[in-house]
Amino acid sequence: MSILAVDRLRSPAGARAEARPSRAAKEWRATLVRRDASIREAIRAIDESALQIALVVDAEQRLVGTVTDGDVRRGLLRGITLDAGVEEVMNRDPIACPATLGREAAAAVMHGSDVKQVPLVDEEGRVVGLELMGDVIRRTRHDNWVVLMAGGLGQRLRPLTEDCPKPMLPVGGTPILEIILKNFARQGFERFFLSVNYKAEMVRRHFGDGARWGVGIEYLEERDKLGTAGALGLLPRRPHEPLVVMNGDLLTAVNFGSMLEFHAEHSATATMAVREHTVEVPFGVIDLADDYLAGLTEKPRYSWFINAGVYVVEPSVLDLIEPNRPLDMPTLFERVLARNDKIAAFPIREYWRDIGRLEDLERASADYPAAFDT
């Protein structure tokens, strides 16, 4: 554990500790997890406390580590499962501040170390509180534009899509695209572009200018099918912040703010959300060496990370899109790679379902109340 010499840290010009009692001062105990807990239990503490951190403690409540959302996702990329021990992903040298030094010292520690939370400890290293940067405990407002691809034909869902575009099919009585938009709006996103083509007027009539949901909506009209990336070439101007792009035919409870933070932490030009997909072979698989059996694995399971249809791209990526030419996201990402730019993979641990077939739609309708707390 690192207890910083706070007398040598200074807050940035104009920065000051907030005088009001923080939410963290009341709810920090919900962030505590035992060092023998699972990663899944740490996630529960992170999500349910809404303080964006889990504090790992020993039997005497001494701080032994911290776990953030980013720590968990980096562990998933390394193949660590959510049922593994929390020590597999925790930061074993967490930054802490002596509680006796007060909130201004804690604020100086956070500013000087570029962290959003700092545990408060007593002289024995026991956790006695938690301080947060002010912007962590308020509803975050994102200036990032969101582009939702809503022009697909939905051929695999016919006859349902003969009279209705796939993103407007209802899940739990609400169109898929409305669920997506409201989820973004709840997370503080306010500027949306809907890429439309097939039965575009149905989408326009339903969403209008977005005022009903307290957001702004503009439309990217695809005269011809431009693919999942080509429609980005229709944006009226270049944004100042990274774009969030999402297919309009999937449901996910992912934290988009966490994805943006992950993108920034990795200094990426583009970030692709990925999802682990596992296939079980229902037979014994044989390994051969020439004409002889060298081994046998009964019903093996194979896992891969797949493209989850959610992306973050820097404005410079738009330079790789030719106006009015069809282009899909995988090809755009190949162009980013060819430029030797960094692409981050953001593993989704939350609910996710692609609605490509009738059985997916039926399953999503059954999942909807629990997945989105309705």
Residue, then its C-alpha position, 0 to 999 in steps of 0.5 A: m500500500s502506498i501512502l503518499a506524502v501529501d504535503r508535497l502534492r498540490s492541487p491544480a490551479g482553481a481546484r478545491a475539495e468540496a465542502r459538502p459531505s460526500r456520498a462516499a462518506k456514507e456508502w464506502r462500506a459497500t465497497l469492501v470485499r474480502r481478499d478471498a472473494s471472487i472477481r464476481e463479488a468485487i464487480r457486485a461491490i463496484d456496481e451496487s455501491a456505484l462508487q467505481i471501486a472495490l476495496v480489498v481488505d484482510a480479516e482486520q479490515r486492513l487495505v490489501g488491494t483495490v479493484t476497478d472496472g478497468d482491472v476486471r476487464r483487463g483480467l478478462l482479456r487475459g483469460i481470467t474468469l469472473d469466478a477466479g479470486v479477486e487477487e488475480v486482478m487487484n492492484r496490490d499497491p493501492i494509493a491511500c491517504p491517512a484519514t487524520l489529514g482530512r479531505e483537502a489532503a485526500a483531494a491533493v492525493m487524487h489530483g497528484s496521482d491522477v486517480k478518482q478515488v482514494p481510501l482513507v486508512d488509520e495508523e494501522g492501515r485499516v480502511v475507515g473511509l473513502e474519498l472521491m473526486g467530485d465529478v465521480i459522484r455526480r451524474t456524468r455528462h458526456d459530450n461524445w456523439v453517439v451514432l446508432m446504425a438503424g438502416g438494416l433490412g433484418q432479412r433473417l427476421r422476416p416476416l416480422t421485418e416486412d413492415c417494420p425495420k429491425p431496430m423498431l421491433p419491440v422487446g418488452g413492448t419497447p422498440i429495440l432502438e428506443i431501449i438503446l437510446k434511453n440507456f445512453a441517455r441515462q448514462g449522460f449522452e445527449r447528442f445522437f445521429l441515427s443512420v437510417n435507410y430501410k423504412a426510414e420514415m418509421v424511425r423518424r416518426h417515432f424519435g423526431d428530434g429526441a426532445r421526448w427523451g431530453v436529447g438531440i437527434e439528427y439523421l444520416e440518410e443512406r440513399d444507398k446501403l453504406g454498411t456499418a461504417g460508411a454512414l459515418g461519412l455522412l456526419p455533417r462535421r467532424p466531432h471534437e471528441p471520440l465517437v461512440v458507434m453502435n449497431g441498432d440491433l443489439l441490446t447491452a447493459v454495458n457502461f459506455g462511460s467505462m468504455l470511453e475511459f478504457h479507450a483513453e487509458h490505452s491511448a487508442t485510435a479505435t476501440m472495439a467492444v468484444r464478447e467471449h463466445t464459447v462453443e462446446v463440441p458434443f463429441g470426443v475430439i481425436d488428436l492424431a499422429d500419422d495413423y495413430l491416436a495421440g490423444l482424446t478430449e471428451k466434449p471440449r469447449y473452445s472460446w474466442f472473443i467476438n466483435a460485439g458491435v460497439y465501437v469508439v473511434e477518434p475523429s481522425v478515423l473519419d479520414l479513412i472513410e470515402p464519401n458515399r462508398p460502402l464500408d463495414m466496421p471490420t474493414l475500417f478497423e483493418r485500415v486503422l491497423a494498416r496505419n499502425d495505430k493502436i486498437a484496444a479491445f474492451p471486453i463486455r462483462e455486462y448483459w449483451r445480446d445480438i438480435g439477428r434471429l427470431e429466437d434471439l428476439e424471443r430471448a431478449s424479450a424474456d431477459y429484458p426486465a432483469a437486464f434493464d431493471t424495468 
